[in-house]
Amino acid sequence: MIISSQVRGLGSCIKMFFVALRMLMGDTTKYLALVCGLAFSTTLVVQQGSIFTGLMRRTAGGVEAIPQAQIWVMHPATRYFEERKPIEDTALQRVRSVEGVDWAQRLFVGMGSARLPDGTYAAVQIIGVERLSKVGLPTQFDFGRPSDIEQPDAVAWDHINLPLYKKVKPGDVLEINDRRARVVALAAAPRSFISSPAVFTTYERALEYAPGERKRLTFIIASPKLGYTAEDVARRIERATGLGAKTSDEFFWSTLNFFLKNTGIAINFGVTVLLGLIVGVAIAGQTFFTFTVENTRHFGALKAMGLSNWKLIQMVLLQALVVGLIGWGIGVGAATIFGYNINQRSVIAFQMTPHLLIFSFVIMLVTILLAALISIRRVIMIEPAIVFR
């Protein structure tokens, strides 16, 4: 007896929800307007959020580009990757002597001016790696091999996937700060925050290309021995040498946080995302309220048939949730299609993360619940007698 009553109750709920969906999709124009408004808002949030995430990740692209380097040693005043204060060459041996260090190598990162074969000039990033290990070179080459940089005056050119710099071909001779540089390979490095091509060469040759200073060593990259953590070894290096030492994760986040706090990138993207939210809430709220007003007679009829306010509220919430999920799914799909062919070397930075999808889903729920609350108040105030007017 109890089971049969529960079955009847379940059946009535299903019928009620079916009626709610028929009411929702009966007016095709308003239904599509709701879905499109939420889809547009979601697309804007996810797309702009993904571009923001990708752009911020590129600020620390130089750190991520060398996964072998678990520890970065630098001048104590260095806060982020682009802020480079050279240290003395003797620091390399001091770092190698610290307990827990498996290996440590020099890395030079600097800027210069390169004269291209057509006579134009380009600001280039000069990266010098150890001749034997070549840790710091890109893992992928479009032409040539890492060992080619050992040739006289040899550099590997990274055209950063821009047509402006693709005119540089293997065999071309450049002038970097008035010194001869012969392109022997084309590197395929991920894009960095600074949209300038990079030239990769040996550490000694990089020093010749870069403007001279009394101290020349930019970074020391290292790795801990088995049984030691990168955090522990980094702290040991700081105590033993007086230099700054950070794990790759620490250096990545300190670089990202510097750009996040000291530039207008976050504010600019935040305004765009906020605009998308306002548009989504406005369209969803106005359209959903209009939909409820135009279905007042239907809700009144259901009240006259004995349906409680709580059941009517459930119907409105179901309608809002269905529209929200469909709009969110279409919006995420559109943003995914936009970023499908965008990779680390594309001009557009795009990095869609699970956190961003969760954020957009929560935003969608908040938006549609606000729209539903406006409509619920109208539904509760409906009198069954409206059916007979």
C-alpha positions in Angstrom: 0.0 0.0 0.0 2.8 2.4 1.0 4.8 1.4 -2.1 1.8 2.0 -4.4 1.3 5.5 -2.9 5.0 6.3 -3.4 4.8 5.1 -7.1 1.7 7.3 -7.6 3.5 10.2 -6.0 6.6 9.7 -8.2 4.3 9.5 -11.3 2.6 12.7 -10.4 6.0 14.4 -10.0 7.2 13.2 -13.4 4.0 14.5 -15.0 4.4 17.8 -13.2 7.9 18.2 -14.5 6.8 17.2 -18.0 4.2 19.9 -17.9 6.9 22.4 -16.7 9.1 21.5 -19.7 6.2 21.7 -22.1 5.5 25.2 -20.8 9.1 26.2 -21.1 9.6 24.9 -24.7 6.2 25.9 -25.9 7.2 29.4 -26.6 10.1 28.7 -28.9 11.2 32.3 -29.3 11.6 33.0 -25.6 13.1 29.6 -24.9 15.8 30.2 -27.6 16.4 33.8 -26.3 17.0 32.4 -22.8 19.4 29.7 -24.1 21.3 32.1 -26.4 21.7 34.7 -23.6 23.1 32.2 -21.2 25.3 30.6 -23.9 26.7 34.0 -24.9 27.5 34.8 -21.2 29.1 31.5 -20.6 31.2 31.7 -23.9 32.4 35.1 -22.9 33.4 34.0 -19.4 35.1 30.8 -20.5 36.8 32.2 -23.6 38.1 35.4 -21.9 39.0 33.4 -18.8 41.0 30.9 -20.9 42.8 33.6 -22.8 43.6 35.3 -19.5 44.9 32.0 -18.0 47.0 31.3 -21.1 48.4 34.8 -21.2 49.4 34.7 -17.5 51.0 31.3 -18.0 53.1 32.7 -20.7 54.6 35.2 -18.3 56.4 32.3 -16.7 56.9 30.4 -20.0 60.7 30.6 -19.6 60.5 28.6 -16.4 58.2 26.0 -17.8 60.3 25.6 -20.9 63.0 23.9 -18.9 61.3 21.0 -17.0 64.7 19.5 -16.1 65.5 22.5 -13.9 63.8 21.8 -10.6 65.8 24.6 -8.8 66.6 28.1 -10.1 69.4 30.1 -8.4 69.6 33.8 -9.1 70.4 37.2 -7.6 68.6 37.6 -4.2 66.7 40.7 -5.6 65.3 38.8 -8.6 61.5 38.6 -8.3 60.4 37.2 -11.6 61.9 35.7 -14.8 62.2 38.9 -16.8 63.9 40.7 -14.0 67.5 39.5 -14.3 70.4 40.7 -12.2 73.7 38.9 -13.1 75.7 37.1 -10.5 79.4 36.2 -10.4 80.6 33.1 -12.3 82.1 31.6 -9.1 78.6 31.0 -7.8 78.3 27.9 -10.0 80.9 26.0 -8.0 79.4 27.2 -4.7 76.0 25.8 -5.7 77.5 22.5 -6.8 79.2 22.1 -3.5 75.9 22.4 -1.5 74.7 19.1 0.0 71.8 17.6 -2.0 72.7 19.1 -5.4 72.8 16.5 -8.1 73.9 18.8 -10.9 74.0 22.5 -11.6 74.6 24.3 -14.8 74.8 27.9 -16.2 72.0 29.5 -18.1 72.3 32.9 -19.8 69.2 34.9 -20.7 69.5 38.4 -22.2 68.3 40.7 -24.8 69.9 42.0 -28.0 69.2 43.5 -31.4 69.5 41.3 -34.5 69.9 42.6 -38.1 67.8 40.2 -40.4 68.8 39.2 -43.9 66.4 41.8 -45.5 68.1 44.6 -43.6 65.4 45.0 -40.9 66.1 44.7 -37.2 64.4 42.7 -34.5 64.7 42.7 -30.7 65.7 39.1 -29.8 66.1 37.1 -26.6 69.5 35.5 -26.3 69.6 32.2 -24.5 72.9 30.5 -23.9 73.1 26.8 -22.7 75.9 24.6 -21.7 77.6 23.1 -24.7 77.6 19.5 -23.5 74.2 19.0 -21.8 72.3 21.6 -23.8 69.7 21.8 -21.0 67.5 24.8 -21.8 67.1 24.2 -25.6 63.6 23.5 -26.9 62.7 19.8 -27.1 61.3 20.3 -30.7 63.0 21.6 -33.8 61.4 22.4 -37.1 64.8 22.1 -38.8 68.2 20.9 -37.6 69.3 19.3 -34.4 70.4 20.6 -30.9 74.0 19.6 -31.6 74.1 22.0 -34.6 74.7 25.0 -32.3 78.2 23.7 -31.6 79.3 24.8 -35.1 81.2 28.2 -35.4 78.9 31.2 -35.1 75.9 28.9 -35.0 72.5 29.8 -33.5 69.1 28.2 -33.5 66.4 30.6 -34.5 62.9 30.5 -33.0 60.5 32.4 -35.3 57.7 32.2 -32.6 55.3 31.2 -35.3 54.9 34.8 -36.6 55.0 35.5 -40.4 57.1 38.5 -39.7 60.0 36.3 -38.6 59.5 33.3 -40.7 61.5 34.9 -43.5 64.7 33.9 -41.5 65.8 30.5 -43.0 68.6 28.0 -42.2 71.8 29.3 -43.7 71.0 32.9 -43.3 73.6 35.1 -41.6 72.4 37.6 -39.0 74.2 40.3 -37.0 73.4 40.2 -33.3 74.8 43.3 -31.6 77.3 43.7 -34.5 78.5 40.1 -34.2 78.0 37.4 -36.9 75.4 34.7 -36.2 74.6 31.9 -38.7 71.2 30.2 -38.5 71.8 26.4 -38.5 68.5 25.3 -36.9 64.9 26.4 -36.4 63.7 25.8 -32.9 60.0 25.2 -32.0 59.8 26.8 -28.6 56.5 27.6 -26.8 55.4 31.3 -27.0 56.6 33.5 -24.2 54.9 36.6 -22.8 57.3 38.8 -24.8 56.6 38.4 -28.5 60.2 38.6 -29.6 62.0 35.8 -31.3 64.7 33.9 -29.4 68.1 32.7 -30.5 69.6 29.7 -28.8 73.3 29.1 -28.7 76.1 28.0 -26.4 76.7 29.8 -23.2 80.1 31.2 -24.2 78.8 32.5 -27.6 75.7 34.1 -25.9 78.1 36.1 -23.7 79.7 37.5 -26.9 76.4 38.5 -28.4 75.0 40.1 -25.3 76.1 43.6 -24.1 78.9 43.2 -21.6 78.7 43.7 -17.8 81.1 42.9 -15.1 79.0 40.0 -13.9 77.6 37.8 -16.7 75.9 34.8 -15.2 72.1 35.1 -15.3 70.8 31.9 -13.8 72.0 28.6 -12.4 69.6 25.7 -12.9 70.0 22.7 -10.8 68.4 19.4 -9.7 68.3 17.7 -6.3 69.8 14.3 -5.6 67.6 11.3 -5.1 66.2 11.4 -1.5 66.3 15.2 -1.3 63.4 17.5 -2.1 63.8 20.6 -4.3 62.4 22.8 -1.5 65.0 21.5 1.0 67.9 21.9 -1.4 66.8 25.4 -2.4 66.8 26.5 1.2 70.3 24.9 1.7 71.6 26.8 -1.3 70.2 30.1 0.1 71.9 29.5 3.5 75.2 28.4 2.0 75.6 30.9 -0.8 73.5 33.9 0.1 71.9 33.8 -3.3 68.3 33.5 -4.1 67.0 30.0 -4.8 63.5 28.9 -5.8 62.0 25.7 -6.9 60.6 25.8 -10.4 57.0 26.0 -9.0 58.0 28.8 -6.6 59.7 30.7 -9.5 56.7 30.1 -11.8 54.2 31.5 -9.3 56.3 34.4 -8.2 56.7 35.4 -11.9 52.9 35.0 -12.5 52.0 36.9 -9.3 54.2 39.8 -10.2 52.4 40.3 -13.5 49.1 39.7 -11.9 49.6 42.3 -9.2 51.7 44.9 -11.0 50.0 45.1 -14.4 46.5 45.9 -15.7 46.0 42.5 -17.3 43.7 41.1 -14.6 41.6 44.3 -14.5 41.2 44.4 -18.3 40.1 40.8 -18.5 38.0 41.2 -15.4 36.0 44.0 -17.0 35.2 41.9 -20.0 34.1 38.9 -17.9 32.0 41.2 -15.7 30.3 42.6 -18.8 29.5 39.0 -19.9 27.9 38.3 -16.5 25.9 41.5 -16.6 24.6 40.7 -20.1 23.8 37.1 -19.1 21.9 38.1 -15.9 20.0 40.9 -17.7 18.9 38.8 -20.6 18.1 35.7 -18.5 16.3 37.7 -15.8 14.2 39.8 -18.2 13.3 36.9 -20.5 12.5 34.5 -17.8 10.3 37.0 -16.0 8.5 37.8 -19.2 8.0 34.0 -19.8 6.5 33.7 -16.3 4.1 36.6 -16.8 2.9 35.2 -20.1 2.3 31.8 -18.4 0.4 33.3 -15.5 -2.9 31.6 -16.5 -1.2 28.2 -16.7 0.3 28.6 -13.2 -3.1 29.8 -12.0 -4.8 26.7 -13.5 -2.4 24.5 -11.8 -3.1 26.2 -8.5 -6.8 25.9 -9.0 -6.2 22.1 -9.5 -4.7 22.0 -6.0 -1.0 22.3 -6.8 0.9 23.9 -3.8 3.2 26.9 -4.0 6.2 24.6 -3.3 5.4 22.4 -6.3 5.1 25.5 -8.5 8.5 26.7 -7.2 10.0 23.3 -8.1 8.6 23.7 -11.6 10.1 27.1 -12.0 13.5 25.9 -10.6 13.4 23.0 -13.0 12.7 25.2 -16.0 15.6 27.5 -14.9 18.0 24.6 -14.4 17.2 23.0 -17.7 17.7 26.3 -19.6 20.9 27.0 -17.6 22.5 23.6 -18.3 21.7 23.8 -22.0 23.0 27.4 -22.2 26.1 26.5 -20.2 26.8 23.4 -22.4 26.5 25.4 -25.6 28.7 28.2 -24.3 31.4 25.8 -23.1 31.2 24.0 -26.4 31.6 27.3 -28.4 34.6 28.3 -26.3 36.2 24.8 -26.7 35.7 25.0 -30.5 37.4 28.5 -30.5 40.4 27.1 -28.6 40.6 23.7 -30.4 43.4 24.6 -32.8 45.2 27.0 -30.5 48.4 25.6 -29.2 51.4 26.8 -27.2 52.9 28.5 -30.3 49.8 30.3 -31.4 49.5 34.1 -31.3 46.5 33.8 -29.1 47.1 32.5 -25.6 44.4 30.0 -24.6 44.4 27.7 -21.6 41.1 26.1 -20.5 41.3 24.6 -17.0 38.9 22.5 -14.9 38.8 25.3 -12.4 37.6 27.7 -15.1 34.8 25.3 -16.1 33.7 24.9 -12.5 33.8 28.7 -12.1 31.7 29.2 -15.2 29.2 26.6 -14.0 28.8 28.3 -10.6 28.3 31.6 -12.4 25.6 30.1 -14.6 23.8 28.6 -11.5 23.9 32.0 -9.7 22.7 33.8 -12.9 19.8 31.4 -13.5 18.8 31.3 -9.8 18.6 35.1 -9.7 16.4 35.0 -12.7 14.3 32.2 -11.1 13.9 34.1 -7.8 12.4 37.1 -9.7 9.9 34.7 -11.3 9.1 32.7 -8.2 7.8 35.8 -6.4 5.4 36.3 -9.3 4.2 32.7 -9.2 3.6 32.6 -5.4 1.4 35.7 -5.7 -0.8 34.2 -8.4 -4.4 33.6 -7.4 -6.3 30.6 -8.8 -9.3 32.8 -9.7 -7.2 34.4 -12.5 -8.2 31.4 -14.6 -11.8 32.6 -14.7 -11.0 36.2 -15.6 
